[in-house]
Amino acid sequence: MDPSEQILEACKQIALQLMKIHPAIGRLNAPEAQSNCLKAAHQLTVELETIKKQIIRLKQRDDSTEL
């Protein structure tokens, strides 16, 4: 598998797991922990999107150089 595709697939799997974490955080009975966990989950999402954007840009650059 192409490294770019491998990275994008891993990002997809991580995003699916994050979608399971968010609702569970809401069910915690500890407001401070909820707040901290939501902030951390948000930051994870932001960083994951950064990785995806970089790989997509790289792929677009590589595709534009092909003749």
Protein Blocks (a to p, Z undefined) as FASTA:
>chain_A
ZZklmmmmmmmmmmmmmmmmmmmmmmpccfklmmmmmmmmmmmmmmmmmmmmmmmmmmmm
mmmmpZZ
